[in-house]
Structures are given as C-alpha cells and as structure tokens.
Amino acid sequence: MKPFLLRLLMLGIVVALVLWWSPELRNDADKLLRDTGLRSTSVTLYKWRDKQGVWQYTQDPPPAGVPYEEVEARSDVNVLPLPEQLKTDN
C-alpha cells in the first residue's frame, strides 16, 4: 500500500509542477474545471433602486445619475427576488 501512495503522491507533484511551469496548460485546466462546474466564477452585478424604490440587480449599470453599488455574485447560483409570501414587516 505504501508504494502505491508514494507513486500517487509523486504523480500529483509532477502534475502540479507541469501546470505551474506551463501557463497555457494551467489556463486549459482552469477552463476545464469551470466548464465542468468544479470551480465557480463570479460576475459583477449592479444593485440600485428604481424610481419606485424597488431594489434592482442587473448585469448592466443603471441609468446615468442613479447611485449604485457593485456586488460580486457566483455565476453558478441563481439570484431571485424574495417571494411576497416570505416577506415580513419588522
């Protein structure tokens, strides 16, 4: 069992070194992990209030002159508004 684990560890080290020294392979491996969903990516969303005072989250900046805040969100997670049934008055 020890020789197997030692060989597996050495193989992992060799793969890590190859990826470290080759930016092209590192980028390909990163893209593969993102495509398979094993690594998440983030997107920038814009959080702002419309004229009615309702919060908006968009991928595009709001109209000129509207104050906003940039929010980082994971691209593999849906962001949905809170349903009316779950809203409470505090």
C-alpha positions as CSV (number, residue, x, y, z in Angstrom):
1,M,0.0,0.0,0.0
2,K,2.9,2.4,0.8
3,P,4.5,2.1,-2.6
4,F,1.1,2.9,-4.3
5,L,0.6,6.0,-2.1
6,L,4.1,7.1,-2.7
7,R,3.7,6.8,-6.5
8,L,0.4,8.6,-6.4
9,L,2.0,11.5,-4.4
10,M,4.8,11.7,-6.9
11,L,2.4,11.8,-9.8
12,G,0.5,14.6,-8.1
13,I,3.7,16.5,-7.6
14,V,4.7,16.1,-11.3
15,V,1.3,17.2,-12.5
16,A,1.4,20.3,-10.2
17,L,4.9,21.2,-11.5
18,V,3.9,20.8,-15.1
19,L,0.8,23.0,-14.6
20,W,2.9,25.6,-12.6
21,W,5.5,25.9,-15.4
22,S,3.1,26.0,-18.3
23,P,0.6,28.9,-18.1
24,E,-1.2,27.5,-21.2
25,L,-1.9,24.2,-19.6
26,R,-2.8,25.9,-16.3
27,N,-5.4,28.1,-18.2
28,D,-6.7,25.0,-20.0
29,A,-7.1,23.1,-16.7
30,D,-8.8,26.1,-15.1
31,K,-11.2,26.4,-18.1
32,L,-12.0,22.7,-17.8
33,L,-12.7,23.0,-14.1
34,R,-15.0,26.0,-14.8
35,D,-16.8,24.2,-17.6
36,T,-17.5,21.1,-15.5
37,G,-18.7,23.2,-12.6
38,L,-16.0,22.1,-10.2
39,R,-14.8,25.7,-10.0
40,S,-17.2,28.6,-9.8
41,T,-16.8,32.0,-11.4
42,S,-18.0,35.3,-10.2
43,V,-19.8,38.1,-12.1
44,T,-20.3,41.7,-11.2
45,L,-23.9,42.8,-10.6
46,Y,-25.2,46.3,-10.1
47,K,-27.5,46.9,-7.1
48,W,-29.6,50.1,-7.3
49,R,-33.1,51.4,-6.5
50,D,-35.6,52.3,-9.3
51,K,-38.0,55.3,-9.2
52,Q,-40.5,53.3,-7.2
53,G,-37.8,52.4,-4.6
54,V,-37.6,48.8,-5.5
55,W,-34.1,47.2,-5.4
56,Q,-32.8,46.1,-8.8
57,Y,-29.9,43.7,-9.5
58,T,-28.7,43.9,-13.1
59,Q,-25.6,42.9,-15.1
60,D,-25.7,46.3,-16.8
61,P,-25.1,49.6,-14.9
62,P,-28.2,51.6,-14.1
63,P,-29.1,54.8,-16.0
64,A,-26.8,57.7,-15.6
65,G,-27.2,59.6,-12.4
66,V,-28.6,56.7,-10.4
67,P,-26.5,55.7,-7.4
68,Y,-25.5,52.1,-7.4
69,E,-23.3,49.6,-5.7
70,E,-21.2,46.8,-7.3
71,V,-21.9,43.3,-6.0
72,E,-19.8,40.2,-6.7
73,A,-22.0,37.1,-7.2
74,R,-21.2,33.5,-8.1
75,S,-22.2,32.7,-11.7
76,D,-23.4,29.2,-10.8
77,V,-26.0,30.4,-8.3
78,N,-29.4,31.9,-9.2
79,V,-30.4,35.1,-7.5
80,L,-34.1,35.5,-7.3
81,P,-36.3,38.1,-5.5
82,L,-37.9,37.1,-2.2
83,P,-41.4,35.9,-2.8
84,E,-44.2,38.0,-1.3
85,Q,-45.3,35.1,1.0
86,L,-41.9,35.2,2.7
87,K,-41.7,39.0,3.3
88,T,-42.5,40.1,6.8
89,D,-42.9,43.6,8.3
90,N,-40.4,44.1,11.1
